[in-house]
């Protein structure tokens, strides 16, 4: 028979989407919208400072000098099409040890300097072999341009990295995963501009979806690109937080991006270069016109107008077919745009290409057997960190200050308790209002006189805490079962954790701040000096240990169900970012491991159900 409080633990105490609304409100001041500056000089200073700061962020933890190095290139054969162009196969070292396959579509008759177009791929498994991508590159070559088609991490021949969330493995190790993505696209541009016939004054970049995102990011930061055509690839995170379909993958929401520049600012940084923004009216993936016209085009156009070049930016709303595409209508917009910007006169429609499409295997370039992946880069970084252990010990005060900085630990103010219903058979339901947050709490009182207070948290939320609650009552402890951010009723998708980190917050720090505030409130409410903590799952035990490390004087004991032994397991296994997003806190594992937290938590006793005593 289930205990009488079992149903209470599963009862909903929050209105639907309460936590999501509260997180959105918290993010609002951290995701400011682009406001038109007072003068062109003010904007130009901001743009240059933003470029510098973003590149510094993107290459945290990476070897120095990567941006300046000349890429290594290996040519891998040529396909003579007999149609006025050839396809040269190549691979270039995009990141040390990580080779990127690419195709250079080259006019057969090349004379002098010609325009060049960088064509990054998006989120399509066929990668550079996708028919719409081949169609575009064939047409560009037939129009007398050099077109470089680069593979995207996780697609085509780079499919070993299909899980883009694995850049979180690099982030937690203090090595910005976004830097790998950025360097791969930047070196693609380097390769293109190294071609003998490349005209450095006529350099375009265009792509769909993830290719549109790459276009937006590289064009904002690399001013060698002189004509910019992103297709359905970006919108600002202040808009995305209200539309989960637009949030995208982790590389699109890198940690701390928006502390420097959101995507509306990045789009403004295209100015004064000619830009054509293409979005799709009924996009079945993301970034529909109705959202992006106001969030991207209008603020960027205001920057162009400020600089006196309002005619240099335009917007196309694709209606045929209007879905997530770079089909005929969108390609026609590209051809007309390039004609205008590069002084060309070409046909304004697709030239014949259908009979010239090649299969994926025909276009394969080939990669080294030991080609690096996001995962192998993370493993290498982890080995470097392991070799540094044990570190020189610092004072506990200094270690806590460093931990607070890594977690971006916020302060939480007063707590207000709101009762929900009546107390029945020692069971009380309440909502704790903690500044921005509302935490649902089920309070269980022992039948006999209380001999202490414990707080129970679990990755699975209150409904999964029946056994832990029973254990608390068996010890005659007043037991508070709480849903922290990301658990139980307070669950939000990992994508919103991504947005929070991109806004400069750390979900793990938010969870810890909630727990530490509830501990203090519990001490005052029940007039007790120390609180027992019980935590189960993968994430909540880490939060409990962090609380013990930060305020050991307030913790009587910690009992865990799911102690990993080391945060190295995040990489070794590897663990899923989507399931455990808060644990991938930028730089955490580079500085602290779980044994370090145990050391800081002394003299708090710590034990685990499956491992016995961890600290006496």
GIBELSUL-V334789 format. One record per residue. N is the residue number from 0. RES is the residue in three letters. SS is DSSP state (~ for helix, > for strand, _ for the rest). PHI is phi in whole degrees, 0 to 359 (none if undefined). D_LAST is the distance of its C-alpha to the last C-alpha in Angstrom with 2 decimals. Layout:
# GIBELSUL-V334789
N/RES/SS/PHI/D_LAST  N/RES/SS/PHI/D_LAST
This chain:
# GIBELSUL-V334789
0/UNK/_/none/35.32  1/UNK/_/287/33.41  2/UNK/_/300/31.71  3/UNK/_/296/34.00  4/UNK/_/267/31.89  5/UNK/~/300/31.97  6/UNK/~/295/35.21  7/UNK/~/297/33.95  8/UNK/~/294/31.15  9/UNK/_/266/33.89  10/UNK/_/284/36.31  11/UNK/_/283/37.45  12/UNK/_/248/37.03  13/UNK/_/249/38.25  14/UNK/_/292/41.72  15/UNK/_/304/42.16  16/UNK/_/65/41.23  17/UNK/~/302/39.80  18/UNK/~/295/36.93  19/UNK/~/296/39.38  20/UNK/~/294/41.77  21/UNK/~/293/39.12  22/UNK/~/295/37.93  23/UNK/~/299/41.59  24/UNK/~/294/42.18  25/UNK/~/296/39.20  26/UNK/~/286/40.57  27/UNK/~/311/44.11  28/UNK/_/289/43.99  29/UNK/_/272/42.05  30/UNK/_/234/44.85  31/UNK/_/292/48.03  32/UNK/_/274/51.39  33/UNK/_/293/53.80  34/UNK/_/253/56.21  35/UNK/_/296/59.38  36/UNK/_/290/59.23  37/UNK/_/288/61.99  38/UNK/_/209/63.60  39/UNK/~/302/63.70  40/UNK/~/297/62.41  41/UNK/~/299/59.32  42/UNK/~/293/58.60  43/UNK/~/297/59.22  44/UNK/~/297/56.77  45/UNK/~/297/54.13  46/UNK/~/299/54.81  47/UNK/~/292/54.53  48/UNK/~/296/51.34  49/UNK/~/295/49.83  50/UNK/~/301/50.77  51/UNK/~/296/49.13  52/UNK/~/292/45.88  53/UNK/~/295/45.57  54/UNK/~/295/46.06  55/UNK/~/298/43.44  56/UNK/~/295/40.98  57/UNK/~/296/42.07  58/UNK/_/247/41.51  59/UNK/_/298/38.12  60/UNK/_/81/36.30  61/UNK/_/265/39.47  62/UNK/_/302/41.44  63/UNK/_/291/44.00  64/UNK/_/84/47.64  65/UNK/_/297/47.42  66/UNK/_/291/49.82  67/UNK/_/266/52.48  68/UNK/_/290/52.49  69/UNK/_/279/55.48  70/UNK/_/290/54.55  71/UNK/_/278/55.39  72/UNK/>/231/57.80  73/UNK/>/235/59.01  74/UNK/>/274/62.15  75/UNK/>/236/62.16  76/UNK/>/116/65.69  77/UNK/>/226/68.18  78/UNK/>/256/69.56  79/UNK/>/272/73.21  80/UNK/_/275/73.95  81/UNK/_/72/77.64  82/UNK/_/242/77.23  83/UNK/_/92/77.38  84/UNK/>/206/73.76  85/UNK/>/235/71.45  86/UNK/>/242/67.70  87/UNK/>/261/65.95  88/UNK/>/275/62.60  89/UNK/>/207/59.96  90/UNK/>/223/56.30  91/UNK/>/232/54.68  92/UNK/>/278/51.30  93/UNK/>/288/49.83  94/UNK/>/224/46.44  95/UNK/_/311/45.72  96/UNK/_/89/45.67  97/UNK/>/247/46.52  98/UNK/>/267/50.21  99/UNK/>/244/51.96  100/UNK/>/283/55.08  101/UNK/>/208/57.98  102/UNK/>/232/61.66  103/UNK/>/256/64.31  104/UNK/>/274/67.30  105/UNK/>/230/70.17  106/UNK/>/303/73.86  107/UNK/_/296/76.15  108/UNK/_/258/78.46  109/UNK/_/252/76.48  110/UNK/_/228/78.43  111/UNK/_/67/77.00  112/UNK/_/276/73.97  113/UNK/>/231/72.81  114/UNK/>/297/70.20  115/UNK/>/232/66.77  116/UNK/>/227/64.35  117/UNK/>/271/60.64  118/UNK/>/241/59.72  119/UNK/>/286/55.96  120/UNK/_/275/54.98  121/UNK/_/249/53.09  122/UNK/_/273/51.01  123/UNK/_/231/53.36  124/UNK/_/301/52.41  125/UNK/_/288/55.80  126/UNK/~/57/55.11  127/UNK/~/293/58.11  128/UNK/~/270/60.17  129/UNK/_/302/60.21  130/UNK/~/299/63.86  131/UNK/~/295/63.81  132/UNK/~/287/62.26  133/UNK/~/299/64.89  134/UNK/~/302/67.61  135/UNK/~/293/66.61  136/UNK/~/291/66.34  137/UNK/~/301/69.61  138/UNK/~/295/71.36  139/UNK/~/295/70.08  140/UNK/~/294/71.32  141/UNK/~/294/74.66  142/UNK/_/270/74.98  143/UNK/_/93/74.72  144/UNK/_/252/71.07  145/UNK/>/272/68.22  146/UNK/>/237/65.41  147/UNK/>/259/62.03  148/UNK/>/256/59.93  149/UNK/>/255/56.27  150/UNK/_/280/53.61  151/UNK/_/258/50.64  152/UNK/_/310/47.07  153/UNK/_/93/46.44  154/UNK/_/239/50.15  155/UNK/~/53/52.89  156/UNK/~/288/52.13  157/UNK/~/260/48.78  158/UNK/~/292/47.58  159/UNK/~/300/44.51  160/UNK/~/252/42.92  161/UNK/_/299/44.02  162/UNK/_/269/40.65  163/UNK/~/294/40.99  164/UNK/~/297/37.61  165/UNK/~/291/36.20  166/UNK/~/294/36.93  167/UNK/~/298/33.65  168/UNK/~/296/32.04  169/UNK/~/287/33.77  170/UNK/~/301/32.99  171/UNK/~/295/29.19  172/UNK/_/271/29.64  173/UNK/_/81/31.67  174/UNK/_/238/34.98  175/UNK/_/301/37.26  176/UNK/~/298/38.46  177/UNK/~/299/41.60  178/UNK/~/298/42.72  179/UNK/~/295/43.34  180/UNK/~/300/45.52  181/UNK/~/295/47.36  182/UNK/~/295/48.12  183/UNK/~/298/49.50  184/UNK/~/285/52.01  185/UNK/~/296/52.85  186/UNK/~/288/53.66  187/UNK/~/298/55.80  188/UNK/~/295/57.84  189/UNK/~/303/58.00  190/UNK/~/300/59.40  191/UNK/~/298/61.98  192/UNK/~/284/63.20  193/UNK/_/281/63.56  194/UNK/_/292/66.36  195/UNK/_/304/69.74  196/UNK/_/265/71.42  197/UNK/>/288/68.65  198/UNK/>/265/69.88  199/UNK/>/291/67.08  200/UNK/>/269/68.86  201/UNK/>/230/68.73  202/UNK/>/234/65.16  203/UNK/>/249/63.98  204/UNK/>/220/60.73  205/UNK/>/204/60.40  206/UNK/>/187/58.24  207/UNK/>/256/57.19  208/UNK/_/61/53.82  209/UNK/~/300/51.19  210/UNK/~/289/54.21  211/UNK/~/292/55.16  212/UNK/~/296/51.69  213/UNK/~/299/51.98  214/UNK/~/300/55.44  215/UNK/~/295/54.26  216/UNK/~/290/51.34  217/UNK/~/293/53.18  218/UNK/~/295/56.38  219/UNK/~/294/54.66  220/UNK/~/258/53.16  221/UNK/_/241/55.79  222/UNK/_/281/59.21  223/UNK/_/290/61.00  224/UNK/_/282/61.22  225/UNK/_/253/64.48  226/UNK/>/215/64.78  227/UNK/>/232/61.93  228/UNK/>/223/61.95  229/UNK/>/280/58.57  230/UNK/>/241/59.00  231/UNK/_/46/56.62  232/UNK/_/232/53.59  233/UNK/_/198/52.09  234/UNK/_/201/51.76  235/UNK/_/289/49.67  236/UNK/~/291/46.16  237/UNK/~/296/47.17  238/UNK/~/273/49.46  239/UNK/~/296/47.21  240/UNK/_/297/44.46  241/UNK/_/258/46.95  242/UNK/_/213/47.90  243/UNK/~/298/45.29  244/UNK/~/297/48.06  245/UNK/~/269/48.54  246/UNK/~/295/44.96  247/UNK/_/82/45.18  248/UNK/_/272/42.81  249/UNK/~/295/40.00  250/UNK/~/295/42.29  251/UNK/~/279/44.46  252/UNK/~/232/41.64  253/UNK/_/293/39.82  254/UNK/_/306/37.15  255/UNK/_/71/38.80  256/UNK/~/308/42.35  257/UNK/~/281/43.56  258/UNK/~/287/42.29  259/UNK/_/249/45.27  260/UNK/_/200/47.71  261/UNK/_/278/47.91  262/UNK/~/289/50.50  263/UNK/~/291/53.28  264/UNK/~/294/52.92  265/UNK/~/301/52.80  266/UNK/~/293/55.99  267/UNK/~/299/57.61  268/UNK/_/287/56.79  269/UNK/_/294/59.23  270/UNK/_/298/62.02  271/UNK/_/265/64.71  272/UNK/_/288/64.69  273/UNK/>/300/66.45  274/UNK/>/221/64.13  275/UNK/>/239/64.71  276/UNK/>/266/61.93  277/UNK/>/243/62.29  278/UNK/>/227/60.54  279/UNK/>/247/61.38  280/UNK/_/298/62.63  281/UNK/_/242/60.99  282/UNK/_/307/58.19  283/UNK/_/269/56.28  284/UNK/_/246/53.22  285/UNK/_/188/52.63  286/UNK/_/57/54.23  287/UNK/_/297/57.27  288/UNK/~/307/60.15  289/UNK/~/299/59.86  290/UNK/~/265/56.45  291/UNK/~/274/57.00  292/UNK/~/300/60.46  293/UNK/~/275/59.09  294/UNK/~/270/55.64  295/UNK/~/244/56.72  296/UNK/~/294/60.50  297/UNK/~/296/61.50  298/UNK/~/295/59.07  299/UNK/~/292/59.74  300/UNK/~/299/63.48  301/UNK/~/298/63.23  302/UNK/~/292/61.90  303/UNK/~/301/64.76  304/UNK/~/294/67.23  305/UNK/~/302/65.83  306/UNK/_/275/66.52  307/UNK/_/79/69.99  308/UNK/_/230/69.42  309/UNK/~/301/68.99  310/UNK/~/279/71.17  311/UNK/~/271/68.69  312/UNK/>/236/66.18  313/UNK/>/219/67.03  314/UNK/>/227/65.42  315/UNK/>/239/66.37  316/UNK/>/260/65.50  317/UNK/>/282/65.86  318/UNK/_/248/67.37  319/UNK/_/246/68.65  320/UNK/_/271/66.49  321/UNK/_/81/64.10  322/UNK/_/269/61.01  323/UNK/_/287/58.39  324/UNK/_/206/60.90  325/UNK/_/229/62.70  326/UNK/_/271/65.88  327/UNK/~/307/69.53  328/UNK/~/300/69.71  329/UNK/~/293/66.71  330/UNK/~/293/68.01  331/UNK/~/299/71.40  332/UNK/~/298/69.79  333/UNK/~/296/68.20  334/UNK/~/300/71.54  335/UNK/~/297/73.40  336/UNK/~/298/70.74  337/UNK/~/293/70.78  338/UNK/~/302/74.58  339/UNK/~/294/74.62  340/UNK/~/281/72.05  341/UNK/~/254/73.17  342/UNK/_/68/76.91  343/UNK/_/255/77.34  344/UNK/_/228/79.77  345/UNK/_/233/78.43  346/UNK/_/298/78.80  347/UNK/_/271/76.81  348/UNK/_/228/75.70  349/UNK/_/302/73.98  350/UNK/_/281/76.09  351/UNK/_/304/76.22  352/UNK/_/214/72.95  353/UNK/~/305/72.47  354/UNK/~/279/74.05  355/UNK/~/254/72.11  356/UNK/_/294/68.57  357/UNK/_/248/66.68  358/UNK/_/281/63.96  359/UNK/~/301/60.34  360/UNK/~/293/60.82  361/UNK/~/294/63.94  362/UNK/~/265/62.03  363/UNK/_/299/58.97  364/UNK/_/262/58.46  365/UNK/_/96/55.83  366/UNK/_/230/52.50  367/UNK/_/301/50.83  368/UNK/_/300/48.80  369/UNK/_/257/45.73  370/UNK/_/304/46.30  371/UNK/_/295/43.17  372/UNK/_/232/41.59  373/UNK/~/304/39.14  374/UNK/~/292/36.52  375/UNK/~/294/37.45  376/UNK/~/297/37.42  377/UNK/~/294/33.88  378/UNK/~/298/32.79  379/UNK/~/297/34.52  380/UNK/~/296/32.85  381/UNK/~/297/29.39  382/UNK/~/297/30.20  383/UNK/~/299/31.19  384/UNK/~/293/27.87  385/UNK/~/298/25.98  386/UNK/~/292/28.17  387/UNK/~/278/27.14  388/UNK/_/276/23.46  389/UNK/_/284/21.62  390/UNK/_/279/23.12  391/UNK/_/292/23.63  392/UNK/_/288/20.85  393/UNK/_/252/22.19  394/UNK/_/293/21.04  395/UNK/~/299/18.62  396/UNK/~/296/21.71  397/UNK/~/294/23.84  398/UNK/~/296/21.39  399/UNK/~/293/21.19  400/UNK/~/296/24.96  401/UNK/~/293/25.41  402/UNK/~/295/23.27  403/UNK/~/300/25.29  404/UNK/~/291/28.44  405/UNK/~/298/27.65  406/UNK/~/279/26.88  407/UNK/_/49/29.95  408/UNK/_/295/27.84  409/UNK/_/274/30.36  410/UNK/_/270/30.37  411/UNK/_/241/30.84  412/UNK/_/275/32.81  413/UNK/_/294/33.36  414/UNK/>/246/32.36  415/UNK/>/238/34.93  416/UNK/>/264/34.22  417/UNK/>/239/37.06  418/UNK/>/288/37.19  419/UNK/>/238/38.54  420/UNK/>/75/40.43  421/UNK/>/261/39.76  422/UNK/>/285/36.68  423/UNK/>/229/37.16  424/UNK/_/52/35.23  425/UNK/_/78/32.21  426/UNK/>/247/32.33  427/UNK/>/235/33.15  428/UNK/>/251/33.83  429/UNK/>/208/33.87  430/UNK/>/244/34.28  431/UNK/>/263/32.37  432/UNK/>/263/34.61  433/UNK/>/244/32.71  434/UNK/_/53/35.49  435/UNK/_/280/36.52  436/UNK/>/247/34.38  437/UNK/>/236/34.47  438/UNK/>/252/31.31  439/UNK/>/283/31.87  440/UNK/>/224/29.53  441/UNK/>/252/29.54  442/UNK/>/256/28.20  443/UNK/>/242/27.50  444/UNK/_/257/27.54  445/UNK/_/292/26.42  446/UNK/_/290/29.39  447/UNK/_/262/27.98  448/UNK/_/297/26.78  449/UNK/_/293/24.01  450/UNK/_/239/20.62  451/UNK/_/142/19.11  452/UNK/>/230/19.80  453/UNK/>/227/18.37  454/UNK/>/248/19.91  455/UNK/>/246/20.43  456/UNK/>/226/21.76  457/UNK/>/208/22.98  458/UNK/_/304/25.23  459/UNK/_/278/27.59  460/UNK/_/83/27.89  461/UNK/~/302/27.99  462/UNK/~/297/30.15  463/UNK/~/264/27.43  464/UNK/_/253/24.82  465/UNK/~/302/26.26  466/UNK/~/292/23.49  467/UNK/~/296/20.74  468/UNK/~/296/22.95  469/UNK/~/299/23.45  470/UNK/~/297/19.75  471/UNK/~/297/19.60  472/UNK/~/293/22.70  473/UNK/~/295/21.55  474/UNK/_/268/18.76  475/UNK/_/61/21.63  476/UNK/_/261/20.48  477/UNK/>/292/23.23  478/UNK/>/241/22.72  479/UNK/>/250/24.23  480/UNK/>/260/24.88  481/UNK/>/234/26.03  482/UNK/_/262/27.98  483/UNK/_/279/27.19  484/UNK/_/311/29.75  485/UNK/_/91/30.39  486/UNK/_/236/29.06  487/UNK/~/53/31.01  488/UNK/~/295/33.97  489/UNK/~/268/33.00  490/UNK/_/293/33.45  491/UNK/_/224/35.77  492/UNK/_/302/37.02  493/UNK/~/304/35.38  494/UNK/~/295/38.70  495/UNK/~/283/38.04  496/UNK/~/297/34.71  497/UNK/~/299/36.96  498/UNK/~/298/39.34  499/UNK/~/300/36.65  500/UNK/~/294/35.37  501/UNK/~/294/38.99  502/UNK/_/279/39.52  503/UNK/_/98/36.83  504/UNK/_/263/34.02  505/UNK/_/228/30.76  506/UNK/~/307/29.87  507/UNK/~/296/26.14  508/UNK/~/293/26.55  509/UNK/~/295/28.52  510/UNK/~/298/25.87  511/UNK/~/296/23.19  512/UNK/~/300/25.73  513/UNK/~/299/26.40  514/UNK/~/295/22.79  515/UNK/~/297/22.19  516/UNK/~/292/25.52  517/UNK/~/293/24.82  518/UNK/~/300/21.55  519/UNK/~/297/23.69  520/UNK/~/297/26.45  521/UNK/~/295/24.27  522/UNK/~/301/23.00  523/UNK/~/289/26.66  524/UNK/~/297/28.08  525/UNK/~/253/25.88  526/UNK/_/51/25.36  527/UNK/_/230/21.59  528/UNK/_/280/19.39  529/UNK/_/225/16.45  530/UNK/>/241/16.56  531/UNK/>/274/14.42  532/UNK/>/247/15.06  533/UNK/>/232/15.95  534/UNK/>/220/17.56  535/UNK/>/224/19.44  536/UNK/_/112/21.89  537/UNK/_/250/21.90  538/UNK/~/276/22.46  539/UNK/~/298/20.66  540/UNK/~/300/17.12  541/UNK/~/292/18.06  542/UNK/~/298/19.41  543/UNK/~/297/16.29  544/UNK/~/294/14.23  545/UNK/~/297/17.19  546/UNK/~/298/17.12  547/UNK/~/296/13.55  548/UNK/~/291/14.75  549/UNK/~/276/17.97  550/UNK/_/218/17.14  551/UNK/~/300/13.52  552/UNK/~/293/15.15  553/UNK/~/263/16.45  554/UNK/>/248/13.46  555/UNK/>/278/11.65  556/UNK/>/195/9.58  557/UNK/>/230/10.57  558/UNK/>/240/11.69  559/UNK/>/244/13.81  560/UNK/>/227/16.80  561/UNK/_/130/18.09  562/UNK/_/296/15.60  563/UNK/_/281/18.13  564/UNK/_/88/16.03  565/UNK/_/201/18.56  566/UNK/_/291/21.30  567/UNK/_/304/23.58  568/UNK/~/301/24.02  569/UNK/~/305/26.21  570/UNK/~/265/28.70  571/UNK/~/302/28.15  572/UNK/_/290/28.89  573/UNK/_/278/30.31  574/UNK/_/270/29.09  575/UNK/_/282/31.67  576/UNK/_/297/32.23  577/UNK/_/300/34.06  578/UNK/_/274/31.13  579/UNK/_/223/28.38  580/UNK/~/309/30.43  581/UNK/~/301/27.96  582/UNK/~/292/25.65  583/UNK/_/272/28.63  584/UNK/_/290/28.41  585/UNK/_/304/30.64  586/UNK/_/79/29.04  587/UNK/~/299/25.38  588/UNK/~/287/24.58  589/UNK/~/291/26.72  590/UNK/~/244/24.37  591/UNK/_/223/20.86  592/UNK/_/238/18.86  593/UNK/~/298/15.72  594/UNK/~/301/13.58  595/UNK/~/295/15.28  596/UNK/~/292/14.22  597/UNK/~/300/10.49  598/UNK/~/298/11.30  599/UNK/~/291/13.36  600/UNK/~/279/10.96  601/UNK/_/303/8.68  602/UNK/_/260/7.43  603/UNK/_/295/7.32  604/UNK/>/291/4.66  605/UNK/>/228/6.54  606/UNK/>/220/8.14  607/UNK/>/234/11.73  608/UNK/_/305/14.46  609/UNK/_/263/15.85  610/UNK/_/237/13.09  611/UNK/>/79/10.35  612/UNK/>/293/6.58  613/UNK/>/257/6.81  614/UNK/>/202/3.79  615/UNK/_/259/0.00
